[in-house]
Amino acid sequence: MAKKKIVARNPLSPRETIAPEHLRPQPQADVVSKETKKQATNITNQQIPTSQNTKPVLKRYATYLQPESIKQIKHYSIDKGMTDYEVVQAAVDDYFKSQSH
């Protein structure tokens, strides 16, 4: 049986360069002129509401309620076309108004 000659590998030898393939397609960059950007900025600035039309700032607050109360809040909010936090806010506001008198 003849021995095959093993070719010595050199890890420092030059290798073929391979270009990476993107797994997800990259979005095409939109080419927008400076004039178009300026027009978009002007439109955006015109649509900013004034201080009279802004909604009050809301901050997240969590608490524990009985399951039946949560269910009633959800049903009431759906019936009245409100969000659940608007229902709770109205209830809290009414409570504090009644306590101040």
Backbone atoms as SQL, in Angstrom:
CREATE TABLE atoms (id INTEGER PRIMARY KEY, chain TEXT, resi INTEGER, resn TEXT, atom TEXT, x REAL, y REAL, z REAL);
INSERT INTO atoms VALUES
  (1, 'A', 1, 'MET', 'N', 0.828, -1.156, 0.000),
  (2, 'A', 1, 'MET', 'CA', 0.000, 0.000, 0.000),
  (3, 'A', 1, 'MET', 'C', 0.886, 1.238, 0.000),
  (4, 'A', 2, 'ALA', 'N', 0.649, 2.082, -0.946),
  (5, 'A', 2, 'ALA', 'CA', 1.478, 3.275, -1.101),
  (6, 'A', 2, 'ALA', 'C', 0.950, 4.396, -0.222),
  (7, 'A', 3, 'LYS', 'N', 1.869, 5.081, 0.420),
  (8, 'A', 3, 'LYS', 'CA', 1.480, 6.202, 1.258),
  (9, 'A', 3, 'LYS', 'C', 1.268, 7.426, 0.386),
  (10, 'A', 4, 'LYS', 'N', 0.169, 8.134, 0.687),
  (11, 'A', 4, 'LYS', 'CA', -0.083, 9.380, -0.032),
  (12, 'A', 4, 'LYS', 'C', 0.684, 10.486, 0.657),
  (13, 'A', 5, 'LYS', 'N', 1.202, 11.323, -0.145),
  (14, 'A', 5, 'LYS', 'CA', 1.948, 12.442, 0.399),
  (15, 'A', 5, 'LYS', 'C', 0.969, 13.503, 0.906),
  (16, 'A', 6, 'ILE', 'N', 1.116, 13.880, 2.150),
  (17, 'A', 6, 'ILE', 'CA', 0.249, 14.900, 2.735),
  (18, 'A', 6, 'ILE', 'C', 0.828, 16.269, 2.412),
  (19, 'A', 7, 'VAL', 'N', -0.026, 17.105, 1.856),
  (20, 'A', 7, 'VAL', 'CA', 0.398, 18.450, 1.499),
  (21, 'A', 7, 'VAL', 'C', 0.355, 19.305, 2.764),
  (22, 'A', 8, 'ALA', 'N', 1.438, 19.943, 3.044),
  (23, 'A', 8, 'ALA', 'CA', 1.517, 20.802, 4.220),
  (24, 'A', 8, 'ALA', 'C', 0.678, 22.049, 3.984),
  (25, 'A', 9, 'ARG', 'N', -0.163, 22.359, 4.961),
  (26, 'A', 9, 'ARG', 'CA', -1.002, 23.548, 4.836),
  (27, 'A', 9, 'ARG', 'C', -0.339, 24.706, 5.559),
  (28, 'A', 10, 'ASN', 'N', -0.426, 25.840, 4.970),
  (29, 'A', 10, 'ASN', 'CA', 0.135, 27.032, 5.562),
  (30, 'A', 10, 'ASN', 'C', -1.031, 27.976, 5.909),
  (31, 'A', 11, 'PRO', 'N', -1.320, 28.173, 7.184),
  (32, 'A', 11, 'PRO', 'CA', -2.442, 29.031, 7.552),
  (33, 'A', 11, 'PRO', 'C', -2.222, 30.503, 7.209),
  (34, 'A', 12, 'LEU', 'N', -1.034, 30.878, 6.915),
  (35, 'A', 12, 'LEU', 'CA', -0.750, 32.272, 6.590),
  (36, 'A', 12, 'LEU', 'C', -0.780, 32.552, 5.096),
  (37, 'A', 13, 'SER', 'N', -1.052, 31.548, 4.314),
  (38, 'A', 13, 'SER', 'CA', -1.086, 31.759, 2.867),
  (39, 'A', 13, 'SER', 'C', -2.299, 32.607, 2.501),
  (40, 'A', 14, 'PRO', 'N', -2.210, 33.347, 1.424),
  (41, 'A', 14, 'PRO', 'CA', -3.325, 34.215, 1.028),
  (42, 'A', 14, 'PRO', 'C', -4.577, 33.383, 0.721),
  (43, 'A', 15, 'ARG', 'N', -5.709, 33.920, 1.138),
  (44, 'A', 15, 'ARG', 'CA', -6.972, 33.235, 0.917),
  (45, 'A', 15, 'ARG', 'C', -7.840, 34.032, -0.036),
  (46, 'A', 16, 'GLU', 'N', -8.785, 33.317, -0.605),
  (47, 'A', 16, 'GLU', 'CA', -9.729, 33.959, -1.521),
  (48, 'A', 16, 'GLU', 'C', -10.711, 34.796, -0.699),
  (49, 'A', 17, 'THR', 'N', -10.937, 36.031, -1.126),
  (50, 'A', 17, 'THR', 'CA', -11.855, 36.920, -0.422),
  (51, 'A', 17, 'THR', 'C', -13.280, 36.602, -0.845),
  (52, 'A', 18, 'ILE', 'N', -14.133, 36.467, 0.145),
  (53, 'A', 18, 'ILE', 'CA', -15.531, 36.166, -0.128),
  (54, 'A', 18, 'ILE', 'C', -16.376, 37.333, 0.383),
  (55, 'A', 19, 'ALA', 'N', -17.289, 37.804, -0.462),
  (56, 'A', 19, 'ALA', 'CA', -18.179, 38.896, -0.070),
  (57, 'A', 19, 'ALA', 'C', -19.321, 38.320, 0.768),
  (58, 'A', 20, 'PRO', 'N', -19.649, 38.954, 1.897),
  (59, 'A', 20, 'PRO', 'CA', -20.735, 38.441, 2.737),
  (60, 'A', 20, 'PRO', 'C', -22.092, 38.625, 2.055),
  (61, 'A', 21, 'GLU', 'N', -22.987, 37.703, 2.316),
  (62, 'A', 21, 'GLU', 'CA', -24.339, 37.803, 1.788),
  (63, 'A', 21, 'GLU', 'C', -25.255, 38.289, 2.899),
  (64, 'A', 22, 'HIS', 'N', -26.139, 39.211, 2.569),
  (65, 'A', 22, 'HIS', 'CA', -27.088, 39.717, 3.553),
  (66, 'A', 22, 'HIS', 'C', -28.228, 38.730, 3.693),
  (67, 'A', 23, 'LEU', 'N', -28.538, 38.373, 4.936),
  (68, 'A', 23, 'LEU', 'CA', -29.621, 37.438, 5.172),
  (69, 'A', 23, 'LEU', 'C', -30.979, 38.105, 4.984),
  (70, 'A', 24, 'ARG', 'N', -31.048, 39.368, 5.316),
  (71, 'A', 24, 'ARG', 'CA', -32.279, 40.141, 5.116),
  (72, 'A', 24, 'ARG', 'C', -31.997, 41.214, 4.089),
  (73, 'A', 25, 'PRO', 'N', -32.960, 41.483, 3.221),
  (74, 'A', 25, 'PRO', 'CA', -32.725, 42.539, 2.238),
  (75, 'A', 25, 'PRO', 'C', -32.603, 43.894, 2.924),
  (76, 'A', 26, 'GLN', 'N', -31.637, 44.667, 2.508),
  (77, 'A', 26, 'GLN', 'CA', -31.422, 45.984, 3.076),
  (78, 'A', 26, 'GLN', 'C', -32.352, 46.980, 2.392),
  (79, 'A', 27, 'PRO', 'N', -33.003, 47.881, 3.163),
  (80, 'A', 27, 'PRO', 'CA', -33.888, 48.862, 2.539),
  (81, 'A', 27, 'PRO', 'C', -33.082, 49.834, 1.696),
  (82, 'A', 28, 'GLN', 'N', -33.680, 50.215, 0.609),
  (83, 'A', 28, 'GLN', 'CA', -33.027, 51.164, -0.287),
  (84, 'A', 28, 'GLN', 'C', -33.091, 52.553, 0.344),
  (85, 'A', 29, 'ALA', 'N', -31.986, 53.237, 0.340),
  (86, 'A', 29, 'ALA', 'CA', -31.944, 54.594, 0.884),
  (87, 'A', 29, 'ALA', 'C', -32.642, 55.526, -0.085),
  (88, 'A', 30, 'ASP', 'N', -33.601, 56.279, 0.434),
  (89, 'A', 30, 'ASP', 'CA', -34.315, 57.225, -0.406),
  (90, 'A', 30, 'ASP', 'C', -33.436, 58.442, -0.645),
  (91, 'A', 31, 'VAL', 'N', -33.378, 58.851, -1.865),
  (92, 'A', 31, 'VAL', 'CA', -32.625, 60.042, -2.212),
  (93, 'A', 31, 'VAL', 'C', -33.615, 61.199, -2.212),
  (94, 'A', 32, 'VAL', 'N', -33.437, 62.099, -1.248),
  (95, 'A', 32, 'VAL', 'CA', -34.348, 63.212, -1.086),
  (96, 'A', 32, 'VAL', 'C', -33.537, 64.494, -1.206),
  (97, 'A', 33, 'SER', 'N', -34.055, 65.396, -1.995),
  (98, 'A', 33, 'SER', 'CA', -33.341, 66.656, -2.171),
  (99, 'A', 33, 'SER', 'C', -33.515, 67.527, -0.932),
  (100, 'A', 34, 'LYS', 'N', -32.642, 68.524, -0.811),
  (101, 'A', 34, 'LYS', 'CA', -32.718, 69.436, 0.329),
  (102, 'A', 34, 'LYS', 'C', -34.036, 70.212, 0.301),
  (103, 'A', 35, 'GLU', 'N', -34.516, 70.543, -0.873),
  (104, 'A', 35, 'GLU', 'CA', -35.770, 71.292, -1.005),
  (105, 'A', 35, 'GLU', 'C', -36.950, 70.457, -0.505),
  (106, 'A', 36, 'THR', 'N', -36.950, 69.179, -0.824),
  (107, 'A', 36, 'THR', 'CA', -38.030, 68.297, -0.367),
  (108, 'A', 36, 'THR', 'C', -38.003, 68.179, 1.145),
  (109, 'A', 37, 'LYS', 'N', -36.804, 68.041, 1.739),
  (110, 'A', 37, 'LYS', 'CA', -36.693, 67.966, 3.193),
  (111, 'A', 37, 'LYS', 'C', -37.197, 69.255, 3.834),
  (112, 'A', 38, 'LYS', 'N', -36.870, 70.395, 3.224),
  (113, 'A', 38, 'LYS', 'CA', -37.289, 71.680, 3.761),
  (114, 'A', 38, 'LYS', 'C', -38.809, 71.805, 3.720),
  (115, 'A', 39, 'GLN', 'N', -39.430, 71.352, 2.630),
  (116, 'A', 39, 'GLN', 'CA', -40.887, 71.398, 2.517),
  (117, 'A', 39, 'GLN', 'C', -41.534, 70.489, 3.555),
  (118, 'A', 40, 'ALA', 'N', -40.972, 69.313, 3.760),
  (119, 'A', 40, 'ALA', 'CA', -41.520, 68.378, 4.753),
  (120, 'A', 40, 'ALA', 'C', -41.413, 68.957, 6.153),
  (121, 'A', 41, 'THR', 'N', -40.320, 69.640, 6.433),
  (122, 'A', 41, 'THR', 'CA', -40.141, 70.263, 7.742),
  (123, 'A', 41, 'THR', 'C', -41.168, 71.365, 7.941),
  (124, 'A', 42, 'ASN', 'N', -41.423, 72.163, 6.909),
  (125, 'A', 42, 'ASN', 'CA', -42.406, 73.238, 7.021),
  (126, 'A', 42, 'ASN', 'C', -43.799, 72.678, 7.269),
  (127, 'A', 43, 'ILE', 'N', -44.160, 71.595, 6.587),
  (128, 'A', 43, 'ILE', 'CA', -45.469, 70.980, 6.780),
  (129, 'A', 43, 'ILE', 'C', -45.576, 70.426, 8.191),
  (130, 'A', 44, 'THR', 'N', -44.527, 69.752, 8.640),
  (131, 'A', 44, 'THR', 'CA', -44.526, 69.175, 9.980),
  (132, 'A', 44, 'THR', 'C', -44.656, 70.266, 11.034),
  (133, 'A', 45, 'ASN', 'N', -43.930, 71.363, 10.860),
  (134, 'A', 45, 'ASN', 'CA', -43.986, 72.450, 11.827),
  (135, 'A', 45, 'ASN', 'C', -45.370, 73.083, 11.878),
  (136, 'A', 46, 'GLN', 'N', -46.091, 73.099, 10.756),
  (137, 'A', 46, 'GLN', 'CA', -47.427, 73.674, 10.725),
  (138, 'A', 46, 'GLN', 'C', -48.426, 72.766, 11.440),
  (139, 'A', 47, 'GLN', 'N', -48.160, 71.459, 11.481),
  (140, 'A', 47, 'GLN', 'CA', -49.088, 70.514, 12.071),
  (141, 'A', 47, 'GLN', 'C', -48.891, 70.336, 13.575),
  (142, 'A', 48, 'ILE', 'N', -47.880, 70.958, 14.134),
  (143, 'A', 48, 'ILE', 'CA', -47.644, 70.842, 15.574),
  (144, 'A', 48, 'ILE', 'C', -48.756, 71.583, 16.299),
  (145, 'A', 49, 'PRO', 'N', -49.454, 70.904, 17.219),
  (146, 'A', 49, 'PRO', 'CA', -50.572, 71.551, 17.901),
  (147, 'A', 49, 'PRO', 'C', -50.098, 72.662, 18.824),
  (148, 'A', 50, 'THR', 'N', -50.965, 73.631, 18.996),
  (149, 'A', 50, 'THR', 'CA', -50.639, 74.717, 19.912),
  (150, 'A', 50, 'THR', 'C', -50.842, 74.226, 21.330),
  (151, 'A', 51, 'SER', 'N', -50.433, 75.024, 22.286),
  (152, 'A', 51, 'SER', 'CA', -50.539, 74.616, 23.683),
  (153, 'A', 51, 'SER', 'C', -51.996, 74.462, 24.115),
  (154, 'A', 52, 'GLN', 'N', -52.925, 75.102, 23.398),
  (155, 'A', 52, 'GLN', 'CA', -54.342, 75.001, 23.733),
  (156, 'A', 52, 'GLN', 'C', -54.901, 73.639, 23.349),
  (157, 'A', 53, 'ASN', 'N', -54.350, 73.006, 22.319),
  (158, 'A', 53, 'ASN', 'CA', -54.881, 71.749, 21.807),
  (159, 'A', 53, 'ASN', 'C', -54.159, 70.517, 22.327),
  (160, 'A', 54, 'THR', 'N', -53.146, 70.685, 23.134),
  (161, 'A', 54, 'THR', 'CA', -52.379, 69.531, 23.583),
  (162, 'A', 54, 'THR', 'C', -53.095, 68.795, 24.694),
  (163, 'A', 55, 'LYS', 'N', -52.878, 67.492, 24.737),
  (164, 'A', 55, 'LYS', 'CA', -53.460, 66.661, 25.792),
  (165, 'A', 55, 'LYS', 'C', -52.568, 66.758, 27.019),
  (166, 'A', 56, 'PRO', 'N', -53.141, 66.516, 28.195),
  (167, 'A', 56, 'PRO', 'CA', -52.302, 66.551, 29.397),
  (168, 'A', 56, 'PRO', 'C', -51.283, 65.421, 29.376),
  (169, 'A', 57, 'VAL', 'N', -50.171, 65.653, 30.002),
  (170, 'A', 57, 'VAL', 'CA', -49.115, 64.653, 30.055),
  (171, 'A', 57, 'VAL', 'C', -49.564, 63.517, 30.966),
  (172, 'A', 58, 'LEU', 'N', -49.421, 62.295, 30.482),
  (173, 'A', 58, 'LEU', 'CA', -49.801, 61.126, 31.267),
  (174, 'A', 58, 'LEU', 'C', -48.558, 60.394, 31.713),
  (175, 'A', 59, 'LYS', 'N', -48.606, 59.859, 32.911),
  (176, 'A', 59, 'LYS', 'CA', -47.494, 59.089, 33.444),
  (177, 'A', 59, 'LYS', 'C', -48.030, 57.742, 33.891),
  (178, 'A', 60, 'ARG', 'N', -47.317, 56.692, 33.570),
  (179, 'A', 60, 'ARG', 'CA', -47.764, 55.340, 33.903),
  (180, 'A', 60, 'ARG', 'C', -47.768, 55.150, 35.412),
  (181, 'A', 61, 'TYR', 'N', -48.863, 54.540, 35.897),
  (182, 'A', 61, 'TYR', 'CA', -49.017, 54.248, 37.316),
  (183, 'A', 61, 'TYR', 'C', -49.759, 52.921, 37.416),
  (184, 'A', 62, 'ALA', 'N', -49.236, 51.995, 38.157),
  (185, 'A', 62, 'ALA', 'CA', -49.854, 50.674, 38.285),
  (186, 'A', 62, 'ALA', 'C', -50.262, 50.440, 39.728),
  (187, 'A', 63, 'THR', 'N', -51.369, 49.735, 39.901),
  (188, 'A', 63, 'THR', 'CA', -51.846, 49.398, 41.239),
  (189, 'A', 63, 'THR', 'C', -52.610, 48.081, 41.164),
  (190, 'A', 64, 'TYR', 'N', -52.956, 47.561, 42.310),
  (191, 'A', 64, 'TYR', 'CA', -53.708, 46.311, 42.378),
  (192, 'A', 64, 'TYR', 'C', -55.194, 46.604, 42.544),
  (193, 'A', 65, 'LEU', 'N', -56.021, 45.890, 41.778),
  (194, 'A', 65, 'LEU', 'CA', -57.470, 45.997, 41.888),
  (195, 'A', 65, 'LEU', 'C', -58.060, 44.599, 41.937),
  (196, 'A', 66, 'GLN', 'N', -59.264, 44.526, 42.459),
  (197, 'A', 66, 'GLN', 'CA', -59.956, 43.245, 42.459),
  (198, 'A', 66, 'GLN', 'C', -60.346, 42.888, 41.024),
  (199, 'A', 67, 'PRO', 'N', -60.307, 41.600, 40.683),
  (200, 'A', 67, 'PRO', 'CA', -60.631, 41.183, 39.306),
  (201, 'A', 67, 'PRO', 'C', -61.995, 41.685, 38.828),
  (202, 'A', 68, 'GLU', 'N', -62.980, 41.717, 39.719),
  (203, 'A', 68, 'GLU', 'CA', -64.313, 42.195, 39.326),
  (204, 'A', 68, 'GLU', 'C', -64.283, 43.679, 38.962),
  (205, 'A', 69, 'SER', 'N', -63.469, 44.475, 39.671),
  (206, 'A', 69, 'SER', 'CA', -63.341, 45.905, 39.357),
  (207, 'A', 69, 'SER', 'C', -62.704, 46.094, 37.992),
  (208, 'A', 70, 'ILE', 'N', -61.687, 45.314, 37.706),
  (209, 'A', 70, 'ILE', 'CA', -61.013, 45.408, 36.408),
  (210, 'A', 70, 'ILE', 'C', -61.987, 45.064, 35.289),
  (211, 'A', 71, 'LYS', 'N', -62.783, 44.031, 35.508),
  (212, 'A', 71, 'LYS', 'CA', -63.769, 43.609, 34.514),
  (213, 'A', 71, 'LYS', 'C', -64.788, 44.718, 34.272),
  (214, 'A', 72, 'GLN', 'N', -65.268, 45.360, 35.342),
  (215, 'A', 72, 'GLN', 'CA', -66.237, 46.442, 35.205),
  (216, 'A', 72, 'GLN', 'C', -65.630, 47.645, 34.490),
  (217, 'A', 73, 'ILE', 'N', -64.369, 47.959, 34.785),
  (218, 'A', 73, 'ILE', 'CA', -63.693, 49.067, 34.104),
  (219, 'A', 73, 'ILE', 'C', -63.611, 48.792, 32.613),
  (220, 'A', 74, 'LYS', 'N', -63.246, 47.581, 32.248),
  (221, 'A', 74, 'LYS', 'CA', -63.133, 47.221, 30.826),
  (222, 'A', 74, 'LYS', 'C', -64.482, 47.297, 30.124),
  (223, 'A', 75, 'HIS', 'N', -65.522, 46.767, 30.751),
  (224, 'A', 75, 'HIS', 'CA', -66.859, 46.803, 30.146),
  (225, 'A', 75, 'HIS', 'C', -67.354, 48.244, 30.001),
  (226, 'A', 76, 'TYR', 'N', -67.171, 49.045, 31.037),
  (227, 'A', 76, 'TYR', 'CA', -67.602, 50.435, 30.990),
  (228, 'A', 76, 'TYR', 'C', -66.868, 51.197, 29.884),
  (229, 'A', 77, 'SER', 'N', -65.558, 50.963, 29.782),
  (230, 'A', 77, 'SER', 'CA', -64.776, 51.680, 28.771),
  (231, 'A', 77, 'SER', 'C', -65.223, 51.308, 27.363),
  (232, 'A', 78, 'ILE', 'N', -65.554, 50.047, 27.142),
  (233, 'A', 78, 'ILE', 'CA', -66.031, 49.628, 25.817),
  (234, 'A', 78, 'ILE', 'C', -67.398, 50.236, 25.529),
  (235, 'A', 79, 'ASP', 'N', -68.299, 50.200, 26.526),
  (236, 'A', 79, 'ASP', 'CA', -69.646, 50.748, 26.337),
  (237, 'A', 79, 'ASP', 'C', -69.618, 52.240, 26.026),
  (238, 'A', 80, 'LYS', 'N', -68.722, 52.970, 26.667),
  (239, 'A', 80, 'LYS', 'CA', -68.661, 54.434, 26.512),
  (240, 'A', 80, 'LYS', 'C', -67.670, 54.888, 25.435),
  (241, 'A', 81, 'GLY', 'N', -66.951, 53.942, 24.831),
  (242, 'A', 81, 'GLY', 'CA', -65.981, 54.308, 23.792),
  (243, 'A', 81, 'GLY', 'C', -64.767, 55.027, 24.354),
  (244, 'A', 82, 'MET', 'N', -64.372, 54.654, 25.549),
  (245, 'A', 82, 'MET', 'CA', -63.223, 55.268, 26.209),
  (246, 'A', 82, 'MET', 'C', -62.136, 54.217, 26.385),
  (247, 'A', 83, 'THR', 'N', -60.970, 54.668, 26.781),
  (248, 'A', 83, 'THR', 'CA', -59.920, 53.722, 27.154),
  (249, 'A', 83, 'THR', 'C', -60.056, 53.432, 28.640),
  (250, 'A', 84, 'ASP', 'N', -59.496, 52.332, 29.069),
  (251, 'A', 84, 'ASP', 'CA', -59.604, 51.968, 30.483),
  (252, 'A', 84, 'ASP', 'C', -58.937, 52.999, 31.385),
  (253, 'A', 85, 'TYR', 'N', -57.831, 53.581, 30.930),
  (254, 'A', 85, 'TYR', 'CA', -57.167, 54.564, 31.785),
  (255, 'A', 85, 'TYR', 'C', -57.953, 55.864, 31.872),
  (256, 'A', 86, 'GLU', 'N', -58.747, 56.181, 30.845),
  (257, 'A', 86, 'GLU', 'CA', -59.607, 57.361, 30.930),
  (258, 'A', 86, 'GLU', 'C', -60.714, 57.148, 31.960),
  (259, 'A', 87, 'VAL', 'N', -61.249, 55.934, 32.031),
  (260, 'A', 87, 'VAL', 'CA', -62.279, 55.610, 33.019),
  (261, 'A', 87, 'VAL', 'C', -61.707, 55.736, 34.426),
  (262, 'A', 88, 'VAL', 'N', -60.547, 55.153, 34.650),
  (263, 'A', 88, 'VAL', 'CA', -59.927, 55.201, 35.973),
  (264, 'A', 88, 'VAL', 'C', -59.575, 56.642, 36.340),
  (265, 'A', 89, 'GLN', 'N', -59.058, 57.416, 35.374),
  (266, 'A', 89, 'GLN', 'CA', -58.709, 58.814, 35.647),
  (267, 'A', 89, 'GLN', 'C', -59.943, 59.617, 36.036),
  (268, 'A', 90, 'ALA', 'N', -61.059, 59.403, 35.335),
  (269, 'A', 90, 'ALA', 'CA', -62.297, 60.115, 35.661),
  (270, 'A', 90, 'ALA', 'C', -62.780, 59.735, 37.061),
  (271, 'A', 91, 'ALA', 'N', -62.676, 58.464, 37.414),
  (272, 'A', 91, 'ALA', 'CA', -63.100, 58.021, 38.740),
  (273, 'A', 91, 'ALA', 'C', -62.225, 58.638, 39.829),
  (274, 'A', 92, 'VAL', 'N', -60.932, 58.686, 39.597),
  (275, 'A', 92, 'VAL', 'CA', -60.012, 59.277, 40.582),
  (276, 'A', 92, 'VAL', 'C', -60.269, 60.773, 40.704),
  (277, 'A', 93, 'ASP', 'N', -60.475, 61.450, 39.570),
  (278, 'A', 93, 'ASP', 'CA', -60.773, 62.888, 39.607),
  (279, 'A', 93, 'ASP', 'C', -62.053, 63.159, 40.392),
  (280, 'A', 94, 'ASP', 'N', -63.110, 62.364, 40.129),
  (281, 'A', 94, 'ASP', 'CA', -64.387, 62.548, 40.847),
  (282, 'A', 94, 'ASP', 'C', -64.195, 62.304, 42.343),
  (283, 'A', 95, 'TYR', 'N', -63.419, 61.309, 42.674),
  (284, 'A', 95, 'TYR', 'CA', -63.175, 60.995, 44.095),
  (285, 'A', 95, 'TYR', 'C', -62.527, 62.189, 44.801),
  (286, 'A', 96, 'PHE', 'N', -61.475, 62.736, 44.198),
  (287, 'A', 96, 'PHE', 'CA', -60.777, 63.839, 44.854),
  (288, 'A', 96, 'PHE', 'C', -61.625, 65.119, 44.883),
  (289, 'A', 97, 'LYS', 'N', -62.467, 65.331, 43.875),
  (290, 'A', 97, 'LYS', 'CA', -63.377, 66.477, 43.908),
  (291, 'A', 97, 'LYS', 'C', -64.366, 66.348, 45.053),
  (292, 'A', 98, 'SER', 'N', -64.879, 65.141, 45.252),
  (293, 'A', 98, 'SER', 'CA', -65.847, 64.933, 46.331),
  (294, 'A', 98, 'SER', 'C', -65.182, 65.049, 47.708),
  (295, 'A', 99, 'GLN', 'N', -63.912, 64.732, 47.810),
  (296, 'A', 99, 'GLN', 'CA', -63.204, 64.798, 49.095),
  (297, 'A', 99, 'GLN', 'C', -62.805, 66.227, 49.461),
  (298, 'A', 100, 'SER', 'N', -62.674, 67.089, 48.482),
  (299, 'A', 100, 'SER', 'CA', -62.230, 68.456, 48.765),
  (300, 'A', 100, 'SER', 'C', -63.330, 69.335, 49.291),
  (301, 'A', 101, 'HIS', 'N', -64.592, 68.949, 49.168),
  (302, 'A', 101, 'HIS', 'CA', -65.713, 69.775, 49.652),
  (303, 'A', 101, 'HIS', 'C', -66.119, 69.422, 51.008);
